[in-house]
Structure formats: structure tokens, C-alpha cells
Amino acid sequence: MSQLIIKKAPELAQHIKLVIFDVDGVLTDGSLYFDNNGEEYKAFNAKDGHGLRMLQKAGIEIAIITGRKSKLVQYRAENLNLSPNLIYQGYSDKRIAFKDLLEKTNLSAQHIAYVGDDIIDLPVMMKVGLPIAVQDAHWFVIKHADWVSQQKGGHGAVREICEMLLDSQGKLEVLLESYLQ
């Protein structure tokens, strides 16, 4: 990752009003667990979840676009009070969901960040104002990201990304200080 990319990302992050997250490999570590009845299990990081709550508190919207469909994703989104109309599941072509998201939010792509880990994320990542990859993303995704987390997907990357965005917008310190009161 070049020094130019690192310096450019905080400037781009200043204008972000909505962040789109992939699920498997970003909000989770990408592992898929199934029991003998075919029930799926995923592990979500609690610190990542609090990072999402911090974004919401700062007025930054959150969306999910994922290629897979899972009741667990819906449950996690509800648990975090994410807007149900900004949750897109089962989109192997994520551009379709992105187009709908732009229409719903009335935001321009330059005010949106996308966090991904695999090549299925690239078509949308290349359209947003700030493409972000988690540390253990596919090398080709990292090559096209403007910012890469130091943490792996499902292991604190989302929290790190949330704090970077908040810090770039001058909102992190105020939020952190609010926990001391």
C-alpha cells in the first residue's frame, strides 16, 4: 500500500455520509458453520458492533450488501438498529443493490464508502468515494482500495474503520469523551 493512498484516505473520509459493509469476511471472519440440520452460524465481533453504533450516533448511515442470504444477518442488523431498507441480501451482482441504495438515500457515490474483502465487492468498491478493504482481503481487492485496515475481517477491522472515519470527520474524540461522563 503506497503512502499516497494512506494520506488520501482521511481526506476522502471527511465527506462520507454512508458506509456499506459486506458481511462474510468483513463483519465476520468469513467462516461458515453449519450444524447437521443445515442451520448456519456466524460469529460477529462485539467491538465491531459498537463501532457501528458509534457511526450511527455520529449521523453516518450504515448499509449492508451481501451475496449470501441469512437470517443471522437480518437478526444482527435488527440487533444494531440498522435501517431495514438499507439491508441487501442475496445479491451476487452487488451493483443492482447499490443502484437501489443510491435512489433510496439520494446520496452521490462520492459520499459513500464501501468495505469489502473479495472480488465480488470490486464492482461497487470502484464506484464509491472511498473503497476500503480489510487486512486479509484478496490481494486484488487490496490493490484497488484507498484504505486497508490493520485488523482482519471479523476481528476488529470494522471498529478500526469506523474510528478512522469518525476521526477523519473530527467526531471521534467527542464521542470517546462522552463515555467519561
C-alpha positions as CSV (number, residue, x, y, z in Angstrom):
1,M,0.0,0.0,0.0
2,S,1.5,3.3,-1.0
3,Q,2.0,6.3,1.2
4,L,-0.1,8.3,-1.2
5,I,-3.2,6.1,-0.6
6,I,-2.8,6.3,3.2
7,K,-2.6,10.2,3.1
8,K,-5.5,10.4,0.6
9,A,-8.0,8.3,2.6
10,P,-8.6,10.6,5.6
11,E,-9.3,13.4,3.2
12,L,-11.9,11.2,1.3
13,A,-13.3,10.0,4.6
14,Q,-14.3,13.6,5.6
15,H,-17.2,13.6,3.2
16,I,-18.6,10.1,3.9
17,K,-22.3,10.0,4.9
18,L,-23.0,6.3,4.4
19,V,-20.8,3.2,4.8
20,I,-21.7,-0.1,3.0
21,F,-20.4,-3.2,4.6
22,D,-20.1,-6.7,3.1
23,V,-20.8,-9.5,5.7
24,D,-18.7,-12.6,5.2
25,G,-15.1,-11.7,5.6
26,V,-15.8,-8.2,6.8
27,L,-18.4,-8.3,9.6
28,T,-17.4,-11.9,10.2
29,D,-14.1,-13.7,9.6
30,G,-15.6,-15.4,6.6
31,S,-16.1,-18.8,8.2
32,L,-19.4,-20.5,7.6
33,Y,-20.5,-23.0,10.2
34,F,-23.4,-25.4,9.6
35,D,-24.9,-28.0,12.0
36,N,-26.2,-31.4,11.0
37,N,-29.6,-29.9,10.1
38,G,-28.1,-27.3,7.8
39,E,-28.5,-24.4,10.2
40,E,-25.9,-21.7,9.6
41,Y,-23.9,-20.0,12.3
42,K,-21.7,-16.9,12.1
43,A,-19.6,-15.1,14.7
44,F,-19.9,-11.3,14.9
45,N,-17.4,-9.2,16.8
46,A,-19.0,-7.1,19.6
47,K,-16.4,-4.3,19.3
48,D,-17.2,-4.1,15.6
49,G,-20.8,-3.8,16.5
50,H,-20.1,-0.9,18.9
51,G,-18.1,0.8,16.2
52,L,-21.3,0.7,14.0
53,R,-23.3,2.2,16.9
54,M,-20.7,5.0,17.1
55,L,-21.1,5.7,13.4
56,Q,-24.9,5.9,13.8
57,K,-24.5,8.2,16.8
58,A,-22.4,10.5,14.7
59,G,-25.0,10.6,12.0
60,I,-23.3,8.3,9.5
61,E,-25.7,5.8,7.9
62,I,-24.9,2.1,7.6
63,A,-25.9,-0.3,4.8
64,I,-25.2,-4.0,4.2
65,I,-24.8,-5.6,0.8
66,T,-24.1,-9.3,0.8
67,G,-24.1,-12.0,-1.8
68,R,-25.5,-14.6,0.6
69,K,-28.9,-14.6,2.3
70,S,-29.0,-15.4,6.0
71,K,-31.5,-15.0,8.9
72,L,-28.5,-14.3,11.1
73,V,-27.6,-11.2,9.1
74,Q,-31.2,-9.9,9.5
75,Y,-31.0,-10.6,13.2
76,R,-27.7,-8.8,13.6
77,A,-29.0,-5.8,11.6
78,E,-32.1,-5.6,13.8
79,N,-29.9,-6.0,16.9
80,L,-27.8,-3.0,15.8
81,N,-31.0,-1.0,14.9
82,L,-29.9,-0.7,11.2
83,S,-32.5,0.6,8.8
84,P,-34.2,-2.5,7.3
85,N,-34.4,-0.8,3.9
86,L,-30.6,-0.5,3.7
87,I,-30.0,-4.2,4.1
88,Y,-29.5,-6.1,0.9
89,Q,-29.0,-9.9,1.0
90,G,-28.7,-12.4,-1.8
91,Y,-27.1,-10.0,-4.4
92,S,-24.4,-11.8,-6.3
93,D,-24.3,-8.7,-8.5
94,K,-23.9,-6.0,-5.9
95,R,-24.3,-3.2,-8.4
96,I,-28.0,-3.8,-8.5
97,A,-28.3,-3.3,-4.7
98,F,-26.0,-0.3,-5.0
99,K,-28.1,1.4,-7.6
100,D,-31.2,0.9,-5.5
101,L,-29.4,2.3,-2.4
102,L,-28.4,5.4,-4.3
103,E,-32.0,6.0,-5.2
104,K,-33.3,5.4,-1.7
105,T,-30.7,7.6,0.0
106,N,-30.4,10.3,-2.6
107,L,-26.7,10.4,-1.9
108,S,-24.0,10.7,-4.6
109,A,-21.5,7.9,-4.8
110,Q,-18.6,10.2,-3.6
111,H,-20.3,10.4,-0.2
112,I,-20.3,6.6,0.3
113,A,-17.6,4.2,1.5
114,Y,-17.7,0.5,0.8
115,V,-15.9,-2.1,2.9
116,G,-15.1,-5.3,1.2
117,D,-12.8,-8.3,1.2
118,D,-13.3,-10.3,-2.0
119,I,-13.5,-9.7,-5.8
120,I,-17.3,-9.8,-5.7
121,D,-17.1,-6.4,-3.9
122,L,-15.0,-4.7,-6.5
123,P,-17.8,-3.6,-8.9
124,V,-19.3,-1.4,-6.1
125,M,-16.0,-0.5,-4.5
126,M,-14.9,1.1,-7.7
127,K,-18.0,3.3,-7.8
128,V,-17.8,4.8,-4.3
129,G,-15.9,7.8,-2.9
130,L,-13.9,5.7,-0.5
131,P,-13.2,2.0,-1.3
132,I,-11.9,0.2,1.9
133,A,-10.5,-3.3,2.3
134,V,-9.9,-5.4,5.4
135,Q,-6.4,-6.5,6.1
136,D,-7.0,-10.1,5.0
137,A,-8.9,-9.2,1.8
138,H,-8.0,-10.8,-1.5
139,W,-4.8,-9.1,-2.9
140,F,-6.6,-7.7,-5.9
141,V,-9.2,-6.0,-3.7
142,I,-6.4,-4.5,-1.6
143,K,-4.7,-3.3,-4.7
144,H,-7.9,-1.3,-5.6
145,A,-8.7,0.0,-2.1
146,D,-7.9,3.6,-0.9
147,W,-7.6,2.4,2.7
148,V,-6.8,-1.0,4.2
149,S,-7.4,-1.9,7.9
150,Q,-4.7,-3.3,10.0
151,Q,-7.1,-5.8,11.5
152,K,-8.7,-8.8,9.8
153,G,-12.3,-9.1,8.9
154,G,-14.4,-10.2,11.9
155,H,-11.5,-9.4,14.2
156,G,-11.8,-5.7,14.8
157,A,-11.4,-4.4,11.3
158,V,-14.9,-2.8,11.3
159,R,-14.2,-1.0,14.6
160,E,-10.9,0.3,13.2
161,I,-12.6,1.5,10.0
162,C,-15.4,3.2,12.0
163,E,-12.9,5.0,14.2
164,M,-10.8,6.1,11.2
165,L,-14.0,7.6,9.5
166,L,-15.0,9.3,12.8
167,D,-11.5,10.7,13.4
168,S,-11.3,12.0,9.8
169,Q,-14.5,13.9,10.4
170,G,-13.4,15.3,13.7
171,K,-16.1,13.3,15.6
172,L,-14.1,10.5,17.3
173,E,-12.7,12.4,20.2
174,V,-16.1,13.9,21.2
175,L,-17.7,10.5,21.0
176,L,-14.9,8.9,23.2
177,E,-15.1,11.8,25.7
178,S,-18.9,11.2,26.0
179,Y,-18.1,7.8,27.6
180,L,-16.4,9.5,30.5
181,Q,-19.5,11.4,31.6
